[in-house]
Amino acid sequence: MAVEWSEGHVAAGSEELQLAKAGQLPQLVSQRLQELRATEERLQSRRHERASRVSARHKVLTESCLELQQLLEQHKLAVRVEAERVTVDHLHTQCRAMLGKME
């Protein structure tokens, strides 16, 4: 004989049906509740671990990004200095050429 629960579960010959017949359904409910709480705790723990890993990765990426920005600024400065040096060298060469023509 099959007993169908309102959730659609069939409990024919199952532990649940036997416990219900023996009047121990409250113990079963308590046991299932403990199992669900244990599962919830494991899920919370995994969620916390995952959040910690994501946070650590975010920190590394942020630091790397800042490092790259600093390197880019240093490179921009070096390029500007080199461009000024080339300009000064070019002007110096032109001045010497003009002085050479005047002599």
C-alpha positions in Angstrom: 0.0 0.0 0.0 1.4 3.4 -1.0 0.9 6.5 1.0 1.2 9.7 -0.9 2.2 12.9 0.8 0.9 16.3 -0.2 4.3 17.2 -1.7 4.0 14.3 -4.1 6.4 12.0 -2.3 5.5 8.3 -2.0 6.5 6.7 1.2 5.6 3.0 0.6 7.6 0.8 3.0 10.0 3.7 3.7 11.6 4.5 6.9 9.3 7.6 7.1 6.2 5.5 6.9 7.4 3.0 9.5 8.3 5.8 11.9 4.9 7.5 11.3 3.2 4.2 12.1 5.2 3.9 15.3 4.4 7.5 16.3 8.0 8.6 15.9 7.4 11.2 13.2 8.5 14.1 15.5 11.9 12.4 15.9 12.2 11.9 12.1 11.3 15.6 11.5 13.9 16.6 14.1 16.5 14.4 12.4 15.7 15.8 9.0 15.9 19.3 10.4 19.3 18.6 11.9 20.4 17.3 8.5 19.1 20.4 6.7 20.9 22.6 9.2 24.2 20.7 8.8 23.8 21.1 5.0 23.0 24.8 5.4 26.2 25.2 7.5 28.3 23.4 4.9 26.9 25.6 2.2 27.5 28.8 4.3 31.0 27.6 4.9 31.6 27.0 1.2 30.1 30.4 0.4 32.4 32.1 2.9 35.4 30.3 1.5 34.5 31.3 -2.0 33.9 34.9 -1.0 37.3 34.9 0.7 39.0 33.6 -2.5 37.2 36.2 -4.6 38.2 38.9 -2.2 41.8 37.8 -2.3 41.8 37.7 -6.1 40.2 41.1 -6.2 42.9 42.5 -4.0 45.7 41.0 -6.2 44.1 42.3 -9.3 43.6 45.8 -7.8 47.3 45.9 -6.7 48.4 44.7 -10.2 46.3 47.3 -11.8 47.8 50.1 -9.6 51.3 48.7 -10.4 50.5 48.8 -14.1 49.2 52.4 -13.9 52.4 53.4 -12.1 54.5 51.7 -14.8 52.5 53.5 -17.5 53.0 56.8 -15.9 56.7 56.2 -15.6 56.8 55.2 -19.2 54.9 58.3 -20.3 57.4 60.4 -18.3 60.4 58.6 -19.8 58.9 59.1 -23.3 58.4 62.9 -22.6 61.9 63.2 -21.4 63.3 61.4 -24.4 61.2 63.6 -26.7 62.6 66.7 -25.1 66.1 65.4 -25.3 65.7 64.7 -29.0 64.2 68.1 -29.6 67.1 69.8 -27.7 69.6 67.7 -29.7 67.9 68.7 -33.0 67.8 72.4 -32.0 71.5 72.2 -31.0 72.4 70.6 -34.3 70.5 73.3 -36.2 72.2 76.0 -34.2 75.6 74.6 -34.9 74.7 74.3 -38.6 73.7 78.0 -38.7 76.9 79.0 -36.8 78.9 76.9 -39.3 77.3 78.8 -42.2 78.0 82.2 -40.6 81.7 81.4 -40.3 
